[in-house]
Amino acid sequence: MLLLKGPTSLFEGGEVASNRPESCDFADLQARFEVYGQAHVFRFWPQLDASERDRLQTQAAGIDLEGSIAGLKACLARADAPRPTLAPVEMVALPESGGDAQARKEATARGEAALAEGRVGVMVVAGGQASRLGFSGPKGAYPIGPVSERSLFGLQAQKIRRLRSRYGRAIPWYVMTSPATDTATRSFFQINGEFDLPDEDLFFFRQAMVPSFDFDGKLMLDRRDHIFENPDGHGGSLTALERSGALDDMAARGIDTLFYYQVDNPLVRMADPAFLGFHLLREAEVSCKVIRKQDPAEKVGVVAVVDGRAGVVEYTEIDDEARNLRDASGELVYAAGNTAIHVFDTRFVRRVAADAASLLPFHASAKQIPIVDDAGHVRRPDAPNGHKLERFVFDALGASERVTVVEADRHSEYSPVKNAEGKDSPATARRDLSACYRGWLREAGVEPPSANAFIEIDHSQVDGAEDVRALGIRSVREAGGVIQIAAGDEA
């Protein structure tokens, strides 16, 4: 619970215009911060040199002070709200889970038609750094290929090239970065020759930054001349699409359907035709791809009906009764695990972005945030000392009148890279990639290598068993560079 203390609560003061000034002199800026009890961010001003003053003034003038304070206030109000009522969501099941095989076939045909019509764009959320993995750089640059050590970006680019080849259409790639990763990401693409994708079909844009607050509701300085800010979360991707002109670019191209995913899942089935087709056939505004939870304690959010609307309940927020609830057949009632893979109607994205304050509310989480003491020295706390604000993309579900939830096979579509070791690590992702490729080969009638071998397939030529068959590959030895094998232990 975030508490506000002291005589100068950030919610005190008179009315202030909600729009940020284009520019202002220091006196005006200081007065605006004073109104909200935030003038302390300038307490080192007399000690700063000209360049430091310019940095701080420029940053402060660009902060959406009113919006972030309103977002924090809304977080406080929601903290005291009653626990929401939950109901299970309707899920389009896989055929092996009892789903309608014919319906999935029809959905696949519909999705393929949309791809062939040039109506589909692809968006990746790639603002994160791979510091938790011990890697210096954007997470999309992390080497994940089981044999080649191809990067996450490189592997995903191969999949897009296969889509372009298969459907004879441009598949523009909208790459969302953050201020911390934007320059490095663009440079990585340039060094790699844009991964053999046309420059005009690559659209880079940055998510916004939002300030953090300490537990007294005060903005935090992490340097004498800098207010601590963090990226505004994956929910900020929707507002960034509008602000950057990406939605206008889509409209000019005739794109009305956007496939959305996060960069850390190397198994993502890019622009999956069946998923696109279910979305389009059901005239959904947003669709979710889910995996069926097998363990109630699995750390993944659950797609459910929340207070009568589609939504996601984080694994930290679902109560034990709902988490463990099973139906008459022994299956988990709340089994639709969120994979952060979506399809959006672009008109819906524009509507949500236009009313982000209410449809994409900020959430606050307690974090350890570096801060300067009164002597100007940076301190790194041992415990949480403030709240970071961020938006969640799945909050948009509640604004949609039509949501479709489609089950995916976790073994062939979901293996995120989040931890350096153990579950959801590079080692498990490489293992799962090899297992997926091994399954494609078996399905195509090709004997795969031994179970302890690493396999890597070039997605620009093979993105499923049907492509193995189409290339006439009868053995791994005949595949040339399309299939690479290396000895290894996948245990």
C-alpha positions as CSV (number, residue, x, y, z in Angstrom):
1,M,0.0,0.0,0.0
2,L,1.4,3.4,-1.0
3,L,1.1,6.0,1.7
4,L,1.3,9.7,1.4
5,K,2.6,11.6,4.4
6,G,3.6,15.1,5.4
7,P,2.0,18.5,4.9
8,T,2.6,18.8,1.2
9,S,0.8,15.9,-0.4
10,L,1.3,15.7,-4.1
11,F,-2.5,16.0,-4.4
12,E,-2.8,19.3,-2.7
13,G,-2.8,22.6,-4.5
14,G,-5.0,24.5,-7.0
15,E,-6.1,23.6,-10.5
16,V,-3.3,23.2,-13.0
17,A,-3.7,22.9,-16.8
18,S,-3.6,19.2,-17.8
19,N,-1.5,19.8,-20.9
20,R,2.2,20.1,-20.6
21,P,3.7,23.4,-21.8
22,E,5.7,23.2,-25.1
23,S,8.5,25.1,-23.3
24,C,8.8,27.3,-20.2
25,D,11.4,29.2,-18.3
26,F,12.8,27.9,-15.1
27,A,10.6,30.0,-12.8
28,D,7.4,28.8,-14.5
29,L,8.7,25.2,-14.3
30,Q,9.6,25.5,-10.7
31,A,6.2,27.0,-9.8
32,R,4.4,24.1,-11.6
33,F,6.3,21.6,-9.6
34,E,5.8,23.6,-6.4
35,V,2.0,23.4,-6.8
36,Y,2.3,19.6,-6.5
37,G,4.8,19.6,-3.7
38,Q,7.6,18.4,-6.0
39,A,10.0,21.4,-6.0
40,H,12.5,19.3,-4.1
41,V,13.7,18.0,-7.4
42,F,15.5,21.3,-7.9
43,R,17.1,21.4,-4.5
44,F,20.6,21.0,-6.0
45,W,20.0,23.7,-8.6
46,P,22.5,26.2,-7.0
47,Q,25.3,23.6,-7.2
48,L,24.7,22.6,-10.8
49,D,26.7,23.8,-13.7
50,A,25.0,25.1,-16.9
51,S,24.9,21.7,-18.7
52,E,23.5,20.0,-15.6
53,R,20.8,22.7,-15.2
54,D,19.9,22.3,-18.9
55,R,19.6,18.5,-18.5
56,L,17.3,18.7,-15.5
57,Q,15.2,21.6,-16.8
58,T,14.7,19.8,-20.2
59,Q,13.7,16.5,-18.5
60,A,11.4,18.1,-15.9
61,A,9.6,20.1,-18.6
62,G,9.0,16.9,-20.6
63,I,7.5,14.9,-17.6
64,D,3.8,14.5,-17.7
65,L,3.6,15.5,-14.1
66,E,-0.2,15.8,-14.0
67,G,-0.8,12.5,-15.7
68,S,1.7,10.5,-13.5
69,I,0.3,12.0,-10.3
70,A,-3.3,11.2,-11.5
71,G,-2.1,7.7,-12.3
72,L,-0.6,7.3,-8.8
73,K,-3.8,8.6,-7.2
74,A,-5.8,6.0,-9.1
75,C,-3.4,3.3,-7.9
76,L,-4.1,4.3,-4.3
77,A,-7.8,4.2,-4.9
78,R,-7.7,0.7,-6.5
79,A,-5.7,-0.6,-3.6
80,D,-8.7,-0.3,-1.4
81,A,-11.2,-1.6,-3.9
82,P,-13.0,-4.9,-3.3
83,R,-11.5,-8.0,-4.8
84,P,-12.9,-8.6,-8.3
85,T,-15.3,-11.4,-9.0
86,L,-13.9,-14.0,-11.4
87,A,-15.4,-16.4,-13.9
88,P,-13.7,-18.7,-16.4
89,V,-13.3,-17.4,-19.9
90,E,-14.4,-19.3,-23.0
91,M,-11.4,-20.7,-24.7
92,V,-11.0,-22.0,-28.3
93,A,-9.4,-25.4,-27.4
94,L,-6.8,-27.3,-29.5
95,P,-8.2,-30.3,-31.3
96,E,-6.2,-32.6,-29.0
97,S,-7.9,-30.9,-26.1
98,G,-11.4,-31.4,-27.5
99,G,-11.5,-28.5,-29.8
100,D,-13.2,-28.4,-33.3
101,A,-10.6,-29.4,-35.9
102,Q,-12.8,-28.2,-38.7
103,A,-13.2,-24.8,-37.1
104,R,-9.5,-24.5,-36.7
105,K,-9.0,-25.4,-40.4
106,E,-11.5,-22.7,-41.4
107,A,-9.8,-20.2,-39.2
108,T,-6.4,-21.0,-40.7
109,A,-7.8,-20.4,-44.2
110,R,-9.2,-17.0,-43.1
111,G,-5.9,-16.0,-41.5
112,E,-4.0,-17.0,-44.6
113,A,-6.3,-14.9,-46.7
114,A,-5.7,-11.8,-44.5
115,L,-1.9,-12.3,-44.9
116,A,-2.2,-12.7,-48.6
117,E,-4.3,-9.5,-48.7
118,G,-1.6,-7.5,-47.0
119,R,-3.8,-6.7,-44.0
120,V,-1.5,-7.9,-41.2
121,G,1.4,-6.2,-39.5
122,V,3.7,-7.6,-36.8
123,M,4.7,-5.8,-33.6
124,V,7.3,-6.8,-31.1
125,V,7.7,-5.4,-27.6
126,A,11.5,-5.1,-27.3
127,G,12.3,-2.4,-24.8
128,G,13.9,-4.6,-22.2
129,Q,17.6,-5.2,-21.5
130,A,19.1,-8.6,-20.9
131,S,21.0,-7.6,-17.7
132,R,19.3,-10.4,-15.7
133,L,20.8,-12.8,-18.3
134,G,24.3,-11.4,-17.8
135,F,24.2,-9.9,-21.2
136,S,25.0,-6.3,-22.0
137,G,22.5,-5.1,-24.6
138,P,18.9,-5.3,-25.8
139,K,17.2,-8.6,-25.0
140,G,16.4,-9.0,-28.7
141,A,20.2,-9.2,-29.4
142,Y,20.6,-12.1,-27.0
143,P,22.1,-15.2,-28.8
144,I,19.5,-18.0,-28.6
145,G,20.0,-20.3,-31.6
146,P,20.7,-23.8,-30.3
147,V,23.5,-24.3,-32.9
148,S,24.3,-20.9,-34.5
149,E,23.7,-18.7,-31.5
150,R,21.5,-16.6,-33.7
151,S,19.9,-13.7,-31.8
152,L,16.2,-13.5,-30.8
153,F,15.8,-10.7,-33.4
154,G,17.6,-12.8,-36.0
155,L,15.4,-15.8,-35.5
156,Q,12.2,-13.8,-35.5
157,A,13.3,-12.0,-38.7
158,Q,13.7,-15.4,-40.4
159,K,10.1,-16.1,-39.5
160,I,8.9,-12.8,-41.0
161,R,10.9,-13.5,-44.2
162,R,9.1,-16.9,-44.5
163,L,5.7,-15.2,-44.2
164,R,6.7,-12.7,-46.9
165,S,7.8,-15.5,-49.2
166,R,4.8,-17.7,-48.5
167,Y,2.1,-15.1,-48.9
168,G,3.8,-12.8,-51.4
169,R,3.2,-9.7,-49.3
170,A,5.1,-7.2,-47.2
171,I,4.8,-8.0,-43.5
172,P,6.0,-4.8,-41.8
173,W,7.7,-5.2,-38.5
174,Y,7.0,-2.6,-35.8
175,V,9.8,-2.7,-33.2
176,M,9.1,-1.0,-29.9
177,T,12.2,0.0,-28.1
178,S,12.9,2.0,-24.9
179,P,15.2,5.0,-24.4
180,A,17.7,2.6,-22.9
181,T,17.7,0.2,-25.9
182,D,16.7,2.3,-28.9
183,T,20.1,3.3,-30.2
184,A,21.6,-0.2,-29.6
185,T,18.7,-1.9,-31.2
186,R,18.8,0.2,-34.4
187,S,22.6,-0.3,-34.5
188,F,22.2,-4.1,-34.1
189,F,19.8,-4.2,-37.0
190,Q,22.2,-2.1,-39.2
191,I,25.2,-4.3,-38.3
192,N,23.1,-7.4,-39.3
193,G,22.0,-5.9,-42.6
194,E,18.4,-5.4,-41.3
195,F,18.3,-9.2,-41.3
196,D,17.6,-9.1,-45.0
197,L,14.3,-7.3,-44.6
198,P,13.5,-4.1,-46.6
199,D,14.3,-0.9,-44.7
200,E,10.9,0.5,-45.6
201,D,9.2,-2.4,-43.8
202,L,11.0,-1.8,-40.5
203,F,9.4,0.8,-38.1
204,F,11.2,1.5,-34.9
205,F,9.5,3.5,-32.2
206,R,10.1,4.2,-28.5
207,Q,7.9,3.7,-25.5
208,A,7.4,6.6,-23.1
209,M,9.1,7.1,-19.7
210,V,7.2,7.8,-16.5
211,P,8.6,9.0,-13.1
212,S,8.7,6.9,-9.9
213,F,7.5,8.1,-6.5
214,D,8.8,7.3,-3.1
215,F,6.5,6.0,-0.4
216,D,5.7,9.6,0.6
217,G,4.5,10.4,-2.9
218,K,7.6,12.4,-3.9
219,L,9.5,12.2,-7.2
220,M,12.9,10.7,-6.8
221,L,16.3,11.9,-8.0
222,D,18.8,9.3,-9.0
223,R,21.4,12.0,-9.8
224,R,21.5,15.6,-8.7
225,D,20.4,16.6,-12.2
226,H,18.1,13.7,-13.1
227,I,14.7,12.6,-12.0
228,F,14.4,8.8,-11.9
229,E,12.1,7.5,-14.7
230,N,11.3,4.0,-16.1
231,P,9.6,2.7,-19.2
232,D,5.9,2.8,-18.9
233,G,5.3,-0.9,-19.4
234,H,4.0,-3.1,-22.2
235,G,0.7,-1.3,-22.0
236,G,2.6,1.8,-23.1
237,S,3.0,0.1,-26.5
238,L,-0.5,1.0,-27.5
239,T,-0.1,4.7,-26.7
240,A,3.3,4.6,-28.4
241,L,1.8,3.2,-31.6
242,E,-0.5,6.2,-31.8
243,R,2.1,8.8,-30.7
244,S,4.9,7.5,-33.1
245,G,2.7,7.5,-36.2
246,A,2.9,3.7,-36.5
247,L,-0.9,3.5,-36.6
248,D,-1.0,6.0,-39.4
249,D,1.6,4.0,-41.3
250,M,-0.6,0.9,-40.9
251,A,-3.6,2.7,-42.2
252,A,-1.6,3.9,-45.3
253,R,-0.6,0.3,-46.0
254,G,-4.2,-1.0,-45.6
255,I,-3.3,-2.9,-42.4
256,D,-6.1,-3.4,-40.0
257,T,-4.9,-6.4,-38.0
258,L,-1.8,-6.3,-35.8
259,F,-0.1,-9.4,-34.4
260,Y,1.6,-8.5,-31.0
261,Y,4.2,-10.5,-29.1
262,Q,7.2,-10.0,-26.7
263,V,10.7,-10.4,-27.9
264,D,11.8,-13.0,-25.2
265,N,9.7,-15.9,-26.6
266,P,11.8,-17.6,-29.4
267,L,9.0,-20.2,-30.0
268,V,6.4,-17.6,-30.9
269,R,4.4,-18.7,-34.0
270,M,4.7,-15.5,-36.0
271,A,1.4,-14.2,-37.3
272,D,-0.2,-17.6,-36.7
273,P,-2.9,-17.9,-39.4
274,A,-5.2,-19.9,-37.2
275,F,-5.0,-17.3,-34.5
276,L,-5.5,-14.5,-36.9
277,G,-8.5,-16.3,-38.5
278,F,-10.3,-16.9,-35.2
279,H,-9.8,-13.2,-34.4
280,L,-11.3,-12.2,-37.8
281,L,-14.1,-14.7,-38.0
282,R,-15.4,-13.7,-34.6
283,E,-14.9,-10.0,-35.4
284,A,-12.9,-9.6,-32.2
285,E,-11.3,-6.3,-31.3
286,V,-8.5,-8.0,-29.4
287,S,-7.6,-11.7,-29.1
288,C,-5.4,-13.6,-26.7
289,K,-3.3,-16.7,-27.2
290,V,-3.1,-18.8,-24.0
291,I,-1.5,-22.0,-22.8
292,R,-3.4,-24.5,-20.6
293,K,-2.0,-24.3,-17.1
294,Q,-1.0,-27.7,-15.7
295,D,0.1,-26.6,-12.3
296,P,-2.0,-24.2,-10.2
297,A,1.2,-22.6,-8.9
298,E,2.6,-21.8,-12.3
299,K,3.8,-18.2,-12.4
300,V,1.7,-17.0,-15.3
301,G,-1.3,-14.6,-15.4
302,V,-4.7,-16.1,-16.0
303,V,-7.1,-14.8,-18.7
304,A,-10.6,-14.8,-17.1
305,V,-13.8,-12.8,-16.9
306,V,-13.0,-10.1,-14.3
307,D,-16.0,-8.2,-12.9
308,G,-18.0,-9.2,-16.0
309,R,-15.3,-8.2,-18.6
310,A,-12.4,-10.1,-20.1
311,G,-9.2,-9.5,-18.3
312,V,-6.0,-10.9,-16.8
313,V,-5.4,-11.8,-13.2
314,E,-1.7,-11.8,-12.3
315,Y,-0.5,-15.0,-10.5
316,T,0.4,-12.8,-7.5
317,E,-3.2,-11.6,-7.2
318,I,-5.4,-14.7,-7.7
319,D,-6.5,-16.1,-4.4
320,D,-5.8,-19.7,-3.4
321,E,-9.4,-20.8,-3.8
322,A,-9.6,-19.7,-7.5
323,R,-6.0,-20.8,-8.2
324,N,-6.7,-24.4,-7.1
325,L,-10.3,-24.7,-8.2
326,R,-11.1,-27.7,-10.5
327,D,-14.1,-28.8,-12.4
328,A,-15.9,-32.1,-12.3
329,S,-13.4,-33.7,-14.6
330,G,-10.5,-32.6,-12.5
331,E,-9.3,-29.8,-14.8
332,L,-8.3,-26.4,-13.5
333,V,-11.1,-23.9,-13.9
334,Y,-8.8,-21.0,-14.3
335,A,-6.4,-22.7,-16.8
336,A,-6.0,-20.0,-19.5
337,G,-2.4,-19.0,-18.9
338,N,-1.5,-15.6,-20.5
339,T,1.4,-15.8,-23.1
340,A,1.4,-12.0,-23.9
341,I,0.6,-12.9,-27.6
342,H,-2.3,-10.9,-29.0
343,V,-4.1,-9.8,-32.1
344,F,-5.5,-6.3,-32.2
345,D,-7.9,-4.5,-34.5
346,T,-6.0,-1.3,-35.3
347,R,-9.1,0.8,-34.9
348,F,-9.5,-0.6,-31.4
349,V,-5.8,0.3,-30.6
350,R,-6.5,3.9,-31.7
351,R,-9.6,4.1,-29.5
352,V,-7.7,2.8,-26.4
353,A,-4.8,5.1,-27.0
354,A,-7.1,8.1,-27.1
355,D,-8.4,7.3,-23.7
356,A,-5.4,5.7,-22.1
357,A,-5.9,7.4,-18.7
358,S,-9.0,5.3,-18.0
359,L,-8.5,2.3,-20.3
360,L,-4.8,1.7,-19.6
361,P,-4.5,2.8,-15.9
362,F,-1.1,2.9,-14.2
363,H,-0.1,0.2,-11.8
364,A,2.4,0.7,-9.0
365,S,4.9,-1.8,-7.8
366,A,7.4,-1.4,-4.9
367,K,11.0,-1.5,-6.2
368,Q,14.5,-0.7,-5.1
369,I,15.3,2.6,-6.8
370,P,18.7,4.4,-6.6
371,I,18.4,7.8,-5.0
372,V,20.7,10.7,-4.0
373,D,21.0,11.8,-0.4
374,D,21.1,15.4,0.8
375,A,24.8,15.4,0.1
376,G,24.2,14.5,-3.5
377,H,25.6,10.9,-3.1
378,V,23.9,8.1,-4.9
379,R,22.5,5.4,-2.6
380,R,21.3,2.0,-3.7
381,P,18.8,0.7,-1.2
382,D,18.7,-2.8,0.1
383,A,14.9,-2.9,0.2
384,P,12.1,-1.3,-1.9
385,N,12.0,2.4,-1.3
386,G,9.5,3.6,-4.0
387,H,6.9,2.7,-6.5
388,K,7.5,2.3,-10.3
389,L,4.4,3.1,-12.4
390,E,3.7,1.0,-15.5
391,R,0.8,0.2,-17.8
392,F,-0.3,-3.4,-18.7
393,V,-1.4,-4.1,-22.2
394,F,-4.0,-6.7,-21.1
395,D,-6.0,-3.9,-19.3
396,A,-7.2,-3.1,-22.8
397,L,-9.2,-6.3,-22.8
398,G,-11.8,-4.7,-20.5
399,A,-12.4,-2.0,-23.1
400,S,-13.2,-4.5,-25.9
401,E,-16.7,-5.7,-26.7
402,R,-15.4,-8.8,-28.4
403,V,-12.5,-10.8,-27.1
404,T,-11.4,-14.2,-28.5
405,V,-9.2,-16.5,-26.4
406,V,-7.3,-19.2,-28.4
407,E,-5.3,-22.1,-26.9
408,A,-1.8,-22.8,-28.1
409,D,0.5,-25.8,-27.6
410,R,3.0,-24.7,-25.0
411,H,5.6,-27.2,-26.1
412,S,5.8,-25.7,-29.6
413,E,4.8,-22.1,-29.1
414,Y,5.9,-20.8,-25.6
415,S,9.3,-20.9,-24.0
416,P,10.2,-17.4,-22.7
417,V,13.7,-16.3,-21.8
418,K,13.5,-14.5,-18.5
419,N,16.0,-16.1,-16.0
420,A,19.7,-16.7,-16.3
421,E,19.3,-20.3,-15.1
422,G,16.6,-22.8,-14.3
423,K,13.0,-22.4,-15.5
424,D,12.4,-20.0,-18.5
425,S,16.2,-19.6,-19.1
426,P,18.3,-19.7,-22.3
427,A,19.0,-23.4,-21.6
428,T,15.3,-24.3,-21.5
429,A,14.5,-22.2,-24.6
430,R,17.3,-23.9,-26.6
431,R,16.0,-27.3,-25.4
432,D,12.5,-26.4,-26.4
433,L,13.5,-25.1,-29.8
434,S,15.4,-28.3,-30.5
435,A,12.4,-30.4,-29.4
436,C,10.0,-28.3,-31.6
437,Y,12.3,-28.9,-34.6
438,R,12.6,-32.6,-33.8
439,G,8.8,-32.8,-33.9
440,W,8.6,-31.0,-37.3
441,L,11.0,-33.6,-38.7
442,R,9.1,-36.5,-37.3
443,E,5.8,-35.1,-38.6
444,A,7.4,-34.7,-42.1
445,G,8.6,-38.3,-42.0
446,V,12.3,-37.4,-41.5
447,E,14.2,-39.3,-38.9
448,P,15.5,-36.7,-36.4
449,P,19.0,-36.9,-34.8
450,S,19.6,-38.4,-31.4
451,A,17.6,-37.1,-28.5
452,N,20.7,-35.3,-26.9
453,A,21.6,-33.4,-30.1
454,F,20.8,-29.7,-30.6
455,I,18.9,-28.9,-33.8
456,E,18.4,-25.6,-35.5
457,I,16.3,-24.9,-38.5
458,D,16.4,-21.9,-40.8
459,H,12.9,-20.4,-40.4
460,S,13.2,-18.3,-43.5
461,Q,12.9,-21.6,-45.4
462,V,11.2,-24.0,-43.0
463,D,8.6,-22.9,-40.5
464,G,6.8,-26.1,-40.0
465,A,6.5,-29.7,-41.1
466,E,4.8,-28.7,-44.3
467,D,7.8,-26.8,-45.4
468,V,10.1,-29.8,-44.7
469,R,7.9,-31.8,-47.0
470,A,7.6,-29.1,-49.6
471,L,11.4,-28.9,-49.9
472,G,11.6,-32.6,-50.5
473,I,13.9,-33.2,-47.5
474,R,14.1,-36.9,-46.8
475,S,17.0,-36.9,-44.3
476,V,18.8,-34.4,-42.2
477,R,21.9,-35.0,-44.3
478,E,20.1,-33.8,-47.5
479,A,19.0,-30.5,-45.8
480,G,22.3,-28.7,-46.2
481,G,22.3,-25.4,-44.3
482,V,18.6,-25.5,-43.7
483,I,19.0,-27.8,-40.8
484,Q,22.0,-27.6,-38.5
485,I,23.0,-30.3,-35.9
486,A,25.4,-30.1,-32.9
487,A,26.1,-32.5,-30.1
488,G,24.8,-31.5,-26.8
489,D,23.1,-32.4,-23.6
490,E,19.5,-31.1,-23.4
491,A,18.9,-32.4,-19.9
